[in-house]
Amino acid sequence: MTDHTGRAGLEKDELYALAREFEMLRSDIVRSYTQTSLPDLAAASRHLRALTGLVKDLSDEVLLRATDSDPGLDFGPVIAAYTDASAPAGRAMNNYTEAFEQLGFLRRYAEAPASANLREAHQDAFDVAQDRLDLTIDSLQETFVTLRRSADRIDGAPPRVLAALSRSAWPTNSIYRLPVEPPAPGPVRLAYTPTPRHGR
């Protein structure tokens, strides 16, 4: 049997690392705008590319573990950590793309002749972009917290320690599978048992 000692720690470290990447992106986006300004399209494009990459990382991590058939490992808690984080990460992506659309509109009409209608459209686009950026920040924070908390909950006890535990004491948040116990021996039965004859 393969010794998987340290694998739980590795899985936790990878979750923490991805959480930090979401937090760094959140910080970058926070610094890119204020109540009276928006990120330019170049900065927004970099943010969107980074966010797209992080969402892809979530699905790649799930795919890697969902197709792993190692009989000694149960990636259920790790897969759940990534899939739980995918919901707020998806909301961040949706909100940022909506902000991105408004930034594109503002760029397109930045030098158009001034008019009352255009000023109103500019203000509406600015307000929508601000709102969507704020929602993006909230969703990225939720993604970060979800990944961190999930990593914290994964049991890191090594297999040799767990092997000494009873089945009832085995932690449900461990990535190590319970060893398969052989069936309990039953009474030995003959394939054929003759029927006793009566009257003799």
VMD Tcl script that draws the C-alpha trace (Angstrom):
set ca {
  {0.00 0.00 0.00}
  {1.31 3.43 -0.90}
  {2.29 5.63 2.03}
  {0.34 8.87 1.60}
  {1.79 10.58 4.69}
  {1.91 14.31 4.05}
  {-0.66 14.30 1.25}
  {-3.29 15.99 3.42}
  {-0.82 18.77 4.24}
  {-0.05 19.19 0.55}
  {-3.75 19.48 -0.29}
  {-4.24 22.06 2.45}
  {-1.24 24.06 1.19}
  {-2.62 24.11 -2.35}
  {-5.98 25.37 -1.11}
  {-4.28 28.09 0.93}
  {-2.15 29.08 -2.08}
  {-5.17 29.44 -4.37}
  {-6.98 31.41 -1.68}
  {-4.06 33.83 -1.55}
  {-4.23 34.31 -5.32}
  {-7.89 35.29 -5.10}
  {-7.04 37.68 -2.27}
  {-4.19 39.27 -4.24}
  {-6.49 39.82 -7.21}
  {-9.10 41.35 -4.91}
  {-6.48 43.76 -3.57}
  {-5.38 44.71 -7.09}
  {-8.96 45.48 -8.12}
  {-9.59 47.48 -4.93}
  {-6.61 49.70 -5.74}
  {-7.73 50.24 -9.35}
  {-10.75 52.44 -8.67}
  {-12.22 54.96 -6.22}
  {-15.62 56.54 -5.70}
  {-14.83 59.00 -8.48}
  {-12.72 56.88 -10.86}
  {-12.72 53.55 -12.66}
  {-9.90 51.26 -13.84}
  {-8.79 51.83 -17.40}
  {-9.45 49.11 -19.96}
  {-5.86 47.86 -19.92}
  {-5.94 47.27 -16.15}
  {-9.45 45.81 -16.37}
  {-8.33 43.43 -19.12}
  {-5.50 42.18 -16.92}
  {-7.89 41.69 -14.03}
  {-10.36 39.79 -16.16}
  {-7.60 37.58 -17.57}
  {-6.37 36.81 -14.04}
  {-9.88 36.09 -12.79}
  {-10.59 33.81 -15.74}
  {-7.38 31.93 -14.98}
  {-8.31 31.47 -11.33}
  {-11.77 30.14 -12.17}
  {-10.13 27.73 -14.61}
  {-7.74 26.67 -11.84}
  {-10.71 25.72 -9.68}
  {-12.15 23.43 -12.35}
  {-8.73 21.98 -13.18}
  {-8.13 21.07 -9.54}
  {-11.50 19.33 -9.36}
  {-10.87 17.45 -12.61}
  {-7.49 16.25 -11.39}
  {-8.96 14.78 -8.21}
  {-12.24 13.54 -9.65}
  {-10.32 11.30 -12.05}
  {-7.83 10.02 -9.44}
  {-8.53 6.37 -8.63}
  {-6.00 5.85 -5.84}
  {-7.72 3.41 -3.45}
  {-6.01 4.94 -0.41}
  {-7.28 8.48 -0.95}
  {-10.70 10.07 -0.72}
  {-10.61 13.53 -2.26}
  {-14.21 14.30 -1.29}
  {-13.35 17.07 1.21}
  {-10.85 18.65 -1.21}
  {-13.21 18.52 -4.18}
  {-15.95 20.06 -2.04}
  {-13.58 22.90 -1.10}
  {-12.98 23.78 -4.75}
  {-16.58 23.38 -5.86}
  {-17.86 25.44 -2.91}
  {-15.48 28.23 -3.93}
  {-16.63 28.06 -7.54}
  {-19.98 29.72 -6.77}
  {-18.62 33.02 -5.38}
  {-15.80 32.93 -7.96}
  {-18.41 32.63 -10.69}
  {-20.32 35.57 -9.27}
  {-17.11 37.60 -9.27}
  {-16.57 36.71 -12.91}
  {-20.14 37.64 -13.85}
  {-19.97 40.99 -12.07}
  {-16.56 41.87 -13.47}
  {-17.60 41.14 -17.04}
  {-20.59 43.43 -16.57}
  {-18.29 46.18 -15.29}
  {-15.97 45.46 -18.23}
  {-18.83 46.03 -20.66}
  {-19.53 49.44 -19.13}
  {-15.85 50.38 -19.31}
  {-15.93 49.53 -22.99}
  {-18.95 51.78 -23.50}
  {-17.26 54.67 -21.69}
  {-14.10 54.22 -23.76}
  {-16.04 54.10 -27.02}
  {-17.92 57.35 -26.38}
  {-15.22 59.19 -24.42}
  {-14.66 61.71 -27.25}
  {-18.18 61.86 -28.66}
  {-19.85 65.31 -28.91}
  {-21.34 66.28 -25.56}
  {-25.09 66.13 -25.12}
  {-27.54 65.73 -22.24}
  {-28.36 62.18 -23.31}
  {-24.71 61.20 -23.54}
  {-23.92 62.69 -20.15}
  {-26.77 60.68 -18.64}
  {-25.59 57.51 -20.40}
  {-22.05 58.12 -19.15}
  {-23.26 58.54 -15.59}
  {-25.41 55.40 -15.80}
  {-22.48 53.39 -17.15}
  {-20.18 54.76 -14.45}
  {-22.67 53.87 -11.71}
  {-23.22 50.35 -13.03}
  {-19.47 49.75 -13.33}
  {-18.90 50.99 -9.76}
  {-21.66 48.75 -8.45}
  {-20.39 45.68 -10.30}
  {-16.82 46.28 -9.16}
  {-18.00 46.49 -5.56}
  {-19.89 43.21 -5.98}
  {-16.80 41.64 -7.54}
  {-14.76 42.61 -4.49}
  {-17.35 41.04 -2.18}
  {-17.41 37.80 -4.18}
  {-13.62 37.53 -4.30}
  {-13.51 37.99 -0.53}
  {-16.11 35.22 -0.15}
  {-14.07 32.95 -2.41}
  {-10.93 33.59 -0.35}
  {-12.72 32.88 2.93}
  {-14.39 29.73 1.55}
  {-11.08 28.25 0.41}
  {-9.33 29.13 3.68}
  {-12.05 27.68 5.88}
  {-12.27 24.52 3.81}
  {-8.51 24.05 4.07}
  {-8.63 24.60 7.82}
  {-11.23 21.84 8.21}
  {-9.34 19.11 6.33}
  {-7.90 16.65 8.84}
  {-4.13 16.39 8.55}
  {-3.53 13.33 10.73}
  {-1.18 10.91 8.89}
  {-2.45 7.48 7.83}
  {-0.45 5.62 10.49}
  {-2.09 7.63 13.24}
  {-5.53 7.17 11.73}
  {-4.97 3.43 11.39}
  {-4.97 3.14 15.17}
  {-8.43 4.69 15.44}
  {-11.68 2.77 15.54}
  {-14.09 3.16 12.62}
  {-16.36 5.38 14.72}
  {-13.47 7.72 15.60}
  {-12.23 8.11 12.02}
  {-12.56 11.80 11.00}
  {-15.06 12.40 8.21}
  {-12.95 15.27 6.85}
  {-9.87 13.12 6.22}
  {-8.64 12.47 2.68}
  {-7.41 9.03 3.70}
  {-9.76 6.11 3.11}
  {-10.71 3.68 5.81}
  {-8.81 0.42 5.34}
  {-10.99 -2.32 3.92}
  {-11.69 -4.92 6.57}
  {-11.89 -8.56 5.51}
  {-15.29 -10.17 6.09}
  {-15.69 -11.86 9.46}
  {-15.28 -15.64 9.25}
  {-18.57 -17.52 9.46}
  {-19.31 -21.13 10.40}
  {-17.93 -23.69 7.99}
  {-20.71 -25.37 6.04}
  {-20.48 -28.42 3.88}
  {-21.60 -28.08 0.32}
  {-23.89 -31.07 0.86}
  {-25.43 -32.24 4.09}
  {-27.15 -35.62 3.85}
  {-30.66 -35.84 5.25}
  {-30.85 -38.31 8.15}
  {-32.92 -41.39 7.38}
  {-35.84 -42.20 9.66}
  {-36.66 -45.63 11.01}
  {-33.10 -46.82 11.41}
}
mol new
graphics top color blue
foreach p $ca { graphics top sphere $p radius 0.5 }
foreach p [lrange $ca 0 end-1] q [lrange $ca 1 end] { graphics top cylinder $p $q radius 0.2 }
display resetview
